[in-house]
Amino acid sequence: MPSLDPARRNPARRNRFLMRFLSRRFLLWIILLAALIRAWNLGSGAFWSDETYTMLTAVNPDPIKSLVSIENSPPLYYAFFMPLWASISTSEAWARIPSLLAGLGCVILAFRMARRISSTRAGIIAALLVACDAYLVTHSREARAYTIAAFFSFWAIVETIEVAETSSTRAWIRLGLALLAACYTHYVELIFGIASAGLLVIRRPEKRTFVGLAIITFCGIAAFLPWLRLMTAQMFKGNWYLPVWSGTAVGELPWKDGLYYIHRLLAWAFLYNTPPAIYRLLYYFLPVPILLTALFLARPLWSVSSIRSSACFASLLLVLIAILWGLGAIREPVYVQALFILLLVILAVSVSEGINRKGIFAFISIALIALLLLLDGAGIVEMHRNHFHLEDRLTREPWHRIMNVVKERETSCDAIVVMPGWGTPAAWYLSRPERKPFYLIWYDSPYFRRMAPFARVSPGEPEALAEMIRTKYRRILVIRSRPGFYPRESEFWSAMGGVEKIRDEIMVGEVRIGILETLPISDTFELR
């Protein structure tokens, strides 16, 4: 009796079923590998300073106020999601799990995109590269918004490619949701929306495209209206945007800095966290040859529409990032992780095509994948060996130990003075709804300007400031680190009576916490 199973009667269909089954099994194993790499010793390292800001905002009774005072980000992650997440636990491992899950989501999206534009094998290679990329792994282990923003941004890239090919209504809706979520997670992700619009106008210049882009733009503006006042406070009161434009004329953009940034971005994508000796050797020689090799391997694919769309999207992003870097609006590649994933997908498709061409092309393709996985393995080992942020001098002690000392000692003091270089507890104290008089002795930098509207930050002359504090308060809690970091620190302490007058000073890591007693001259001094 003949079999009723169509897969058995049709060998081609049987092969398709087998490939689908194997691809899903391979993808599952790669996801498990990615989860293992990211979850290994996830809670072993204490929060570093930026992660501390995340948790300080999450546990604050007024997370919006805390977000505006110490962050330059929209509220989706820091003020909406993390307070709910932190209500379950505030441990290091628990706080980092959302980024870990977003990293796994990026692996799945990379597989989906590469399989759609090329083949299942390309999808498997792309998923493996994203799962093991040392830079993506590192930021998947942080309690920060960057990997969540990367997930939404790369989702927007995937949907943009689909809209460019099919222009389906569902793809348009998914694209709008992805872009809105990305921009509500981090402002810089707006560049992915600009690149999406540019690609769609280039690849599909028709009425439906312009209507779809207009609807997405309108919905995005409407969604940001409730946040507009606080966003303005972040940008203008905190001088967030000033470093971008100061001293730069449109005709004098430092393009060479933008080009250098692109090279640096590519080097980080392929070499992040590798041991210093290897990194220095390959920094100037590896990134460009990798891309040229990928172009060489993918030469037969340039007639494929989706490949051209992906390459066009990557090119638009690179141009936008170079311009923004030249203007000073982007300082680190962490904001554009989705571009890394797109480059890895294009690389995976190229390598898969090289294997199809067999012979020397297959050898080059396999050697390239082996080299990248070897470098990523070295980077991941280096990351775990260094606990990925313990090289920061101020993060060798858990922030909560410092907090406990401050809480114990502040009850007997009238005011708090913090010297620069100790921003984490300062941010914690600024985020409290009620606090004692607080003075951050600061230098001119965007970081301290950003906190200025929300604290008694004093940029005045050291002697005048010291006399004002000394005459107003009798018992002061002094928190300092990195002696000599403040250019006029010695003048300030001389006017305060000398640093030797600080009593009961204890060390927590590299942070000094002590008491300074003064004799009040006037009880009627008014702060101005």
Secondary structure, DSSP 8 states (H G I E B T S, - for coil): -----HHHH-HHHHHHHHHHHHHHHHHHHHHHHHHHHHHTTTTSS---HHHHHHHHHHHSSSHHHHHHHH--S-HIIIIIIHHHHHTT---HHHHHHHHHHHHHHHHHHHHHHHHHHT-HHHHHHHHHHHHH-HHHHHHTTSSSSHHHHHHHHHHHHHHHHHHHHH--HHHHHHHHHHHHHHHTT-GGGHHHHHHHHHHHHHH--SHHHHHHHHHHHHHHHHHHGGGHHHHHIIIIITT-SHHHHTT--GGG--HHHHHHHHHHHHHHHHHTT--HHHHHHHTTTSHHHHHHHHHHHTGGGGGSHHHHHHHHHHHHHHHHHHHHHHHTS---GGGGHHHHHHHHHHHHHHHHHHHHH-HHHHHHHHHHHHHHHHHHHHHHHHHHHHTTTTTSGGGSS-HHHHHHHHHHHHTT-SEEEE-TT-HHHHHHHHTSSS---EEEE--S-HHHHHHGGGSEEE-S-HHHHHHHHHHH-SEEEEEE-STT-STTHHHHHHHTT-GGG-EEEEEETTEEEEEEE---S-S-----
